[in-house]
Amino acid sequence: PRDVLVVMAEQALARLTPEGNLEHPDCVDDIGDTSLGITSLLALAWQRGKDPRLPEAVRRSLAFHLRERVYTEDNPGYPNLRARDSALPYARYTLAAGAHPIGDWPSTVWALLQAVNVLDLAEGLVEGEQRAELLEVAHGYWHWLTEATFFNPQEAGNQAIGCVVGGLMLARHLPAPDAEETRERCVGTLDVFLYGLRLLRLRSEL
């Protein structure tokens, strides 16, 4: 509802730091995609209500995520890497190196979804170099999720669904060859996820 977006936007504007950070100061876990998630809500609020304060807040908070919350060095101790030193971007669950790295996969899924949400709402808000950088990072998140790592379900199939949905949404913003490849990989990725989830279900029934 619009009134909920208005209240959320006011709270976010009051919290926004000079650096563009929208994270709650007491938040430690599940933080790698948090600021970007609020950025996407601010973008939605602007598209719905055209509050003139919001475009600058969106650009500043997006710049914060791109500058401070995109990691390209492997997280020490991460157990699910297919390829090491890939330099592909991902979002950390906990910012400290080596702290709960198993959460990086879902955090990157949500970061991908939030990035694509911002791209979907970018008209009049995010343009030029910043939009190009966001698209490059989102594409990198997808590659990290589907190439550099393998899925760890943590008894949460919504992570797999989020990854596939994020890939399909991302494809709309990619040039034709990349878009087609991404859609095809989505189908293959979904098959792998469903097979893995069936194995987990069978294991739990034994």
Phi, psi and chi 1 to 4 in degrees:
 res  aa     phi    psi   chi1   chi2   chi3   chi4
   1 PRO       -  149.0  -23.3   32.3      -      -
   2 ARG   -61.4  -40.4 -176.3  173.8  176.2  177.9
   3 ASP   -64.1  -32.6   56.5  -17.6      -      -
   4 VAL   -66.0  -42.0  174.5      -      -      -
   5 LEU   -62.8  -39.4  -82.7  174.9      -      -
   6 VAL   -63.2  -45.2  170.0      -      -      -
   7 VAL   -64.0  -44.6  170.9      -      -      -
   8 MET   -60.6  -42.8  179.6  -77.5  -55.6      -
   9 ALA   -63.7  -41.2      -      -      -      -
  10 GLU   -62.4  -43.5  -70.8  -66.5  -18.3      -
  11 GLN   -64.5  -40.9  -66.5  175.9  -12.0      -
  12 ALA   -66.7  -42.1      -      -      -      -
  13 LEU   -62.1  -36.6  -71.6  169.8      -      -
  14 ALA   -70.1  -28.3      -      -      -      -
  15 ARG   -88.5  -22.8 -179.1 -177.3  -62.3  172.4
  16 LEU   -56.4  123.4 -177.1   66.5      -      -
  17 THR   -84.6  165.8   69.5      -      -      -
  18 PRO   -57.3  -28.2  -26.9   35.8      -      -
  19 GLU   -78.6  -11.6  -62.6   77.9   20.2      -
  20 GLY    97.6    9.4      -      -      -      -
  21 ASN   -79.4  131.4 -170.0   -9.8      -      -
  22 LEU  -112.7    7.9  -75.5  164.2      -      -
  23 GLU   -75.1  148.5  -63.2  158.0    2.3      -
  24 HIS   -70.7  134.9 -166.9  -76.3      -      -
  25 PRO   -61.9  -22.1   18.3  -30.5      -      -
  26 ASP   -91.3   -1.1  -65.1  -29.2      -      -
  27 CYS   -79.2  131.3 -175.9      -      -      -
  28 VAL  -121.6  -50.5  175.6      -      -      -
  29 ASP   -90.8  161.9  -65.2  -21.6      -      -
  30 ASP    52.3   49.9 -158.8   13.1      -      -
  31 ILE  -113.0  -18.7 -165.5  169.9      -      -
  32 GLY   -62.5  -23.6      -      -      -      -
  33 ASP  -114.5    2.9   60.4  -63.1      -      -
  34 THR   -64.9  -52.6  -59.0      -      -      -
  35 SER   -62.0  -40.7 -172.7      -      -      -
  36 LEU   -64.6  -35.2 -174.8   59.2      -      -
  37 GLY   -62.3  -41.6      -      -      -      -
  38 ILE   -69.6  -35.2  -58.4  174.8      -      -
  39 THR   -57.8  -43.0  -60.5      -      -      -
  40 SER   -65.5  -35.1   70.4      -      -      -
  41 LEU   -68.8  -37.0  -73.3  173.9      -      -
  42 LEU   -64.6  -38.6  -71.4  178.2      -      -
  43 ALA   -63.2  -41.6      -      -      -      -
  44 LEU   -64.3  -42.5  178.0   60.9      -      -
  45 ALA   -61.5  -38.2      -      -      -      -
  46 TRP   -68.2  -41.9 -174.7   78.8      -      -
  47 GLN   -62.8  -31.6  -64.5  -68.8   -2.3      -
  48 ARG   -82.1  -38.9  -64.5  -77.3  178.3   83.7
  49 GLY  -121.0  -12.2      -      -      -      -
  50 LYS    58.3   36.0  -61.5  -61.1 -169.1 -118.9
  51 ASP   -62.6  120.9 -175.2  -33.3      -      -
  52 PRO   -65.6  -13.5   23.9  -33.9      -      -
  53 ARG   -79.5  -18.0  -61.0  171.2  -62.0  169.7
  54 LEU   -78.6  -36.8  -65.3  178.9      -      -
  55 PRO   -55.5  -44.4  -29.8   37.7      -      -
  56 GLU   -65.5  -39.2  177.3   61.6   19.9      -
  57 ALA   -63.4  -40.4      -      -      -      -
  58 VAL   -62.0  -48.0  168.4      -      -      -
  59 ARG   -65.7  -40.5  -70.9 -171.4  -78.8  -92.1
  60 ARG   -67.0  -44.6  -79.5  174.3   55.9 -160.1
  61 SER   -71.5  -33.5   57.9      -      -      -
  62 LEU   -65.2  -41.7  177.0   57.7      -      -
  63 ALA   -60.2  -37.4      -      -      -      -
  64 PHE   -61.7  -46.6  171.1   81.0      -      -
  65 HIS   -61.6  -47.6  178.3   84.2      -      -
  66 LEU   -63.7  -30.8  -65.7  172.5      -      -
  67 ARG   -86.6  -36.7 -176.1  179.6   66.3 -112.9
  68 GLU  -115.4  -17.7  -57.8  -70.3  -16.8      -
  69 ARG  -120.0   10.7  -65.7  -64.2  179.5 -103.1
  70 VAL  -105.6  116.6  179.2      -      -      -
  71 TYR  -107.6  140.0  -68.7   82.7      -      -
  72 THR  -124.5   -6.8   56.4      -      -      -
  73 GLU   -94.8  138.5  -64.3 -177.9   -3.3      -
  74 ASP   -54.0  139.7  -65.6  -10.6      -      -
  75 ASN   -78.8  122.1 -161.4  -13.8      -      -
  76 PRO   -55.5  131.5  -24.1   33.9      -      -
  77 GLY    87.5   -1.0      -      -      -      -
  78 TYR   -67.7  123.2 -169.0   81.4      -      -
  79 PRO   -89.8   -9.7   33.0  -34.7      -      -
  80 ASN  -112.0   29.0  -65.3  -23.8      -      -
  81 LEU   -84.1  130.7  -70.1  177.3      -      -
  82 ARG   -83.2  -36.8  -67.3 -180.0  179.2  176.7
  83 ALA  -130.9  129.7      -      -      -      -
  84 ARG   -95.2  151.9  -63.0 -163.3  175.0  -85.3
  85 ASP    56.0   41.0  -58.7  -41.6      -      -
  86 SER   -75.6  -22.1   68.2      -      -      -
  87 ALA    66.5   13.0      -      -      -      -
  88 LEU   -78.1  145.2  -69.9  169.1      -      -
  89 PRO   -76.0  148.8   28.7  -35.1      -      -
  90 TYR  -151.1  168.0   66.8   95.6      -      -
  91 ALA  -113.0  129.6      -      -      -      -
  92 ARG   -83.6  142.8  -74.1 -173.1  178.3  174.9
  93 TYR   -68.8  -44.8  175.2   78.6      -      -
  94 THR  -125.5  136.3  -61.2      -      -      -
  95 LEU   -71.1  -31.5  -58.3 -176.4      -      -
  96 ALA   -65.9  134.9      -      -      -      -
  97 ALA   -60.9  130.3      -      -      -      -
  98 GLY    83.3   -2.3      -      -      -      -
  99 ALA   -93.0  112.1      -      -      -      -
 100 HIS    50.3   51.3 -155.1  -52.9      -      -
 101 PRO   -66.5  -17.9   24.9  -34.3      -      -
 102 ILE   -60.8  -21.7 -163.6   68.1      -      -
 103 GLY   -82.1   -3.1      -      -      -      -
 104 ASP   -66.4  -31.3  -67.0  -11.7      -      -
 105 TRP   -63.5  -55.4 -156.1   90.5      -      -
 106 PRO   -63.0  -36.3   17.1  -29.8      -      -
 107 SER   -62.1  -36.4  -72.3      -      -      -
 108 THR   -73.0  -33.8  -55.9      -      -      -
 109 VAL   -58.3  -49.9  167.9      -      -      -
 110 TRP   -67.7  -36.0  -48.4  138.6      -      -
 111 ALA   -63.2  -40.0      -      -      -      -
 112 LEU   -60.3  -48.0  169.0   62.7      -      -
 113 LEU   -61.5  -42.9  -75.8  167.5      -      -
 114 GLN   -66.4  -39.8  -55.0  -62.6   -1.3      -
 115 ALA   -61.7  -42.6      -      -      -      -
 116 VAL   -68.9  -35.5  176.8      -      -      -
 117 ASN   -58.4  -43.8  -76.8  -23.8      -      -
 118 VAL   -64.2  -41.8  174.7      -      -      -
 119 LEU   -60.8  -40.0  -71.1  168.8      -      -
 120 ASP   -63.6  -29.8  -75.8  -11.6      -      -
 121 LEU  -105.4   13.9  -61.4  164.4      -      -
 122 ALA   -74.4  -19.1      -      -      -      -
 123 GLU   -57.9  122.0 -175.3  176.4   -4.7      -
 124 GLY    82.1   -2.2      -      -      -      -
 125 LEU  -120.1  -54.9  -72.0  174.7      -      -
 126 VAL  -122.9  117.0 -178.7      -      -      -
 127 GLU  -139.9  173.3  -60.5  173.1  -19.2      -
 128 GLY    60.0 -135.5      -      -      -      -
 129 GLU   -63.2  -36.9  -68.3 -176.4    2.5      -
 130 GLN   -67.3  -40.9 -168.5  177.3   44.4      -
 131 ARG   -65.1  -42.1 -176.0 -171.3 -178.7  -77.7
 132 ALA   -62.2  -40.5      -      -      -      -
 133 GLU   -65.9  -42.3 -176.2  178.9    1.1      -
 134 LEU   -62.0  -42.9  176.8   61.2      -      -
 135 LEU   -63.9  -40.5  178.9   57.1      -      -
 136 GLU   -63.7  -42.2 -178.4  179.4    1.2      -
 137 VAL   -66.2  -44.3  167.4      -      -      -
 138 ALA   -60.3  -42.7      -      -      -      -
 139 HIS   -63.2  -38.9 -158.0 -173.2      -      -
 140 GLY   -65.7  -39.6      -      -      -      -
 141 TYR   -56.6  -45.2  -76.3  158.3      -      -
 142 TRP   -60.7  -44.4  168.1 -107.7      -      -
 143 HIS   -65.1  -39.8  -77.2  -65.7      -      -
 144 TRP   -62.5  -43.6 -173.6   84.9      -      -
 145 LEU   -65.0  -36.3  -71.3  164.4      -      -
 146 THR  -106.0  -11.2   58.2      -      -      -
 147 GLU  -123.4  -45.7  -62.8  174.0   14.6      -
 148 ALA   -82.2  -19.8      -      -      -      -
 149 THR  -131.1  173.3   65.4      -      -      -
 150 PHE  -126.6  156.6   59.0   85.6      -      -
 151 PHE   -68.5  128.9  172.2   51.0      -      -
 152 ASN  -114.6  105.0  173.1   44.3      -      -
 153 PRO   -68.9  -25.9   25.7  -34.6      -      -
 154 GLN    48.3   34.9  -62.3  177.4  -43.0      -
 155 GLU    57.5   34.0  -61.6 -177.1   -4.7      -
 156 ALA  -139.0   88.4      -      -      -      -
 157 GLY   -65.1  -18.3      -      -      -      -
 158 ASN   -62.6  -25.1   63.6  -40.0      -      -
 159 GLN   -64.8  -44.3  -62.1  172.1   13.1      -
 160 ALA   -63.7  -44.4      -      -      -      -
 161 ILE   -61.9  -43.2  -64.9  170.2      -      -
 162 GLY   -60.6  -38.8      -      -      -      -
 163 CYS   -63.4  -47.7  179.4      -      -      -
 164 VAL   -66.2  -44.3  173.2      -      -      -
 165 VAL   -61.4  -42.2  170.5      -      -      -
 166 GLY   -60.8  -40.6      -      -      -      -
 167 GLY   -63.9  -42.6      -      -      -      -
 168 LEU   -66.5  -39.3  -68.4  172.0      -      -
 169 MET   -67.4  -39.7  -66.4  171.3   65.2      -
 170 LEU   -61.6  -38.9  172.0   66.2      -      -
 171 ALA   -56.5  -30.4      -      -      -      -
 172 ARG   -64.8  -21.2  -62.2 -160.3  -58.2 -100.1
 173 HIS  -101.4   -0.7  -62.8  -82.5      -      -
 174 LEU   -98.7  153.9  -62.7  173.3      -      -
 175 PRO   -62.3  159.1   19.8  -30.2      -      -
 176 ALA   -49.4  -51.0      -      -      -      -
 177 PRO   -61.6  -43.6  -21.3   33.7      -      -
 178 ASP   -67.7  -37.3  -70.2  -23.2      -      -
 179 ALA   -63.1  -44.7      -      -      -      -
 180 GLU   -65.5  -42.1 -175.2   59.5   28.5      -
 181 GLU   -61.9  -41.3  178.0 -172.8    2.4      -
 182 THR   -64.8  -43.3  -59.6      -      -      -
 183 ARG   -62.6  -42.6  -68.0 -171.3 -173.7   97.9
 184 GLU   -63.2  -40.4  -70.2  177.6   -1.5      -
 185 ARG   -67.0  -33.1 -172.3 -179.6  -69.2  -88.8
 186 CYS   -58.9  -44.5  -78.9      -      -      -
 187 VAL   -63.0  -47.8  173.9      -      -      -
 188 GLY   -63.7  -39.8      -      -      -      -
 189 THR   -64.5  -41.0  -59.3      -      -      -
 190 LEU   -63.3  -40.4 -178.1   59.1      -      -
 191 ASP   -60.2  -44.1  -72.8  -18.5      -      -
 192 VAL   -63.4  -44.7  171.1      -      -      -
 193 PHE   -61.9  -45.4  -70.8  160.1      -      -
 194 LEU   -63.7  -39.1  -68.8  174.4      -      -
 195 TYR   -63.8  -44.4  178.6   71.6      -      -
 196 GLY   -62.9  -41.5      -      -      -      -
 197 LEU   -66.3  -35.6  -69.0  172.1      -      -
 198 ARG   -64.4  -39.9  -77.9 -163.3  -63.8  -90.7
 199 LEU   -63.3  -42.3  -72.0  178.9      -      -
 200 LEU   -62.9  -40.3  -73.4  172.2      -      -
 201 ARG   -64.7  -41.8 -171.5  175.7  -61.1  112.4
 202 LEU   -64.9  -39.6  -71.3  171.8      -      -
 203 ARG   -63.4  -40.1 -176.9 -175.7  -58.0  171.4
 204 SER   -68.5  -23.0   66.4      -      -      -
 205 GLU   -86.7  -12.8  -66.2  172.8   -5.9      -
 206 LEU   -74.8      -  -66.3  176.4      -      -
